[in-house]
């Protein structure tokens, strides 16, 4: 029986060997990421994407000038996408699915070039089953695209260092420029690229872990200069974007705190979206780095340098957000793939399957909600259904808090084709070039003449009117009474009717 099992495993491995190295990771990533693609409703960050993507290019430019310059190019890309494919939950998330799928295939190719075919295959398969791959492959945000472009740029760098040509360097330049436009923080990857190029120039390709045909010293020098020329477009395109984004940091990242040492320990679980799977990946990756020796320079640098650079910056400026570093995960998987390539194929596949099984609880949870913690979902769709079922002509809606990262108004508007009149709005998000609308400074006159108000409040409240602060709450409590309350996860909806003595 044991011999039969070993023969079966060997036959399965022989079938895998006949396939292109990128194909099994691509197929597995597609299968995993499309499963339950529309199960979790859009969360707050994705609602911001929807709001931006459905604006005109001129309105997008105004938004980039006000608060969200760093994400502006991604929003423009999504504007073009939604113009063709619509703005359903699945349509908004498909670009991330495609990006993660391509990233898995490119990772397998990169692993085959830096390690061997088996190392590339196992790296791609391991990447495919990580909960983080599903999480960011099912999110209408730029992280999956940044991951794909990070791997693509590294594949093209290796190709250009091995067989230099202007065409290869031009491809690398385009990939790095796109990476900077999609995700500025991902440009920290260039530190690893620069290190490899520098060692190629100083010591030659072999010490840098890049196997190349023998090249004269002059050719090594040209590699350095060509790399410097290749990163010029990055400076020209991403430089102004970085300056503008830096001026918006106080608004865009006002919820982020300065980094602390214990934040580093939470990073593997944060980017893998599972503490146990992140720990497993880190341990196997360390074994792979030890096995590769100097060949590990590029993938180790691609993991460590972005992490250390962002952490160092995050101790001075509030920047440390684990998901900003999702693009380093493929390189950790590459190192882990190198470790798995050193053992028998069945044993390596067992590790991949184990990682998948350990991540199943997190896989199931992220398909219920993208909020964090998973135990605190925000049911925008449920709130919208309550309003839709009881809405009458002339009804109004009021949100509290208005200027919140929960985007209560966007969540309700996304799920309602004909929402009630937003009675307190004096200037909407589009006209302001912002993510939030402006409200009446004196709410009472704006509420005059309204007989029914749908109040949407964040959190669970037995007395939702008491949860509304300031002049808005005063005006509502003076002129309206609560008729009915509907608690929903993360939200409370109340129907207010005007007092008879108004």
HELIX and SHEET records of a PDB file:
HELIX    1   1 UNK A    2  UNK A   18  1                                  17    
HELIX    2   2 UNK A   21  UNK A   34  1                                  14    
HELIX    3   3 UNK A   44  UNK A   53  1                                  10    
HELIX    4   4 UNK A   57  UNK A   66  1                                  10    
HELIX    5   5 UNK A   69  UNK A   71  5                                   3    
HELIX    6   6 UNK A   72  UNK A   85  1                                  14    
HELIX    7   7 UNK A   89  UNK A  114  1                                  26    
HELIX    8   8 UNK A  117  UNK A  129  1                                  13    
HELIX    9   9 UNK A  131  UNK A  137  1                                   7    
HELIX   10  10 UNK A  143  UNK A  162  1                                  20    
HELIX   11  11 UNK A  166  UNK A  182  1                                  17    
HELIX   12  12 UNK A  184  UNK A  188  5                                   5    
HELIX   13  13 UNK A  189  UNK A  203  1                                  15    
HELIX   14  14 UNK A  206  UNK A  208  5                                   3    
HELIX   15  15 UNK A  217  UNK A  230  1                                  14    
HELIX   16  16 UNK A  232  UNK A  247  1                                  16    
HELIX   17  17 UNK A  249  UNK A  252  1                                   4    
HELIX   18  18 UNK A  261  UNK A  265  1                                   5    
HELIX   19  19 UNK A  267  UNK A  272  1                                   6    
HELIX   20  20 UNK A  275  UNK A  292  1                                  18    
HELIX   21  21 UNK A  293  UNK A  296  5                                   4    
HELIX   22  22 UNK A  297  UNK A  314  1                                  18    
HELIX   23  23 UNK A  322  UNK A  328  5                                   7    
HELIX   24  24 UNK A  329  UNK A  340  1                                  12    
HELIX   25  25 UNK A  345  UNK A  358  1                                  14    
HELIX   26  26 UNK A  360  UNK A  366  1                                   7    
HELIX   27  27 UNK A  380  UNK A  390  1                                  11    
HELIX   28  28 UNK A  408  UNK A  415  1                                   8    
HELIX   29  29 UNK A  429  UNK A  432  1                                   4    
HELIX   30  30 UNK A  443  UNK A  447  1                                   5    
HELIX   31  31 UNK A  464  UNK A  467  5                                   4    
HELIX   32  32 UNK A  470  UNK A  479  1                                  10    
SHEET    1   A 5 UNK A 421  UNK A 422  0                                        
SHEET    2   A 5 UNK A 396  UNK A 400  1                                        
SHEET    3   A 5 UNK A 452  UNK A 458  1                                        
SHEET    4   A 5 UNK A 491  UNK A 498 -1                                        
SHEET    5   A 5 UNK A 480  UNK A 488 -1                                        
SHEET    1   B 2 UNK A 425  UNK A 427  0                                        
SHEET    2   B 2 UNK A 438  UNK A 439 -1                                        
END                                                                             
